[in-house]
Amino acid sequence: MAASHTKQHAATLADFLEANIALDAPVNIHLTGCHHSCAQHYIADIGLLGTKVERGEDMVEGYDLHVGGGAGPAQKIGRMIRKGVAQDELGPVVLGLLRAWLAGRDGPGDSFHLWSARQTDEALAGLQVLEDA
């Protein structure tokens, strides 16, 4: 059984990102609620694995955030950089990663995969767009 409503969350995330950033290169984002890795979150540029997140006394839907996976010649398992990102915080967190990549890459040929490999887990985990940004 899935830990999150991934289809709904994927659509919400896509709408949020489309409204807030324009990318000039592809970035693979995989969302899955299946702990058997059905959507292969571990080989995505940004992989999101559904989980439950504590919020006060309640449990809400959320995702563990993996970054830097790849397939084929860029084969690599993504690193989990942040556990338990609540679904309603997901947009700003992913947007922060994408904005940091665009601002910090070494030109348009520097893929998200290559850029993220040069970053520390702590640096990646700390990126988030503030609501007033």
Secondary structure, 3 states (H helix, E strand, C coil): CCCCCHHHHHHHHHHHHHHHCCCCCCCCEEEECCCCCCCCHHHCCEEEEEEEEEECCEEEEEEEEEECCECHHHCECCEEEEEEEEHHHHHHHHHHHHHHHHHHCCCCCCCHHHHHHCCCHHHHHCCCCCCCC
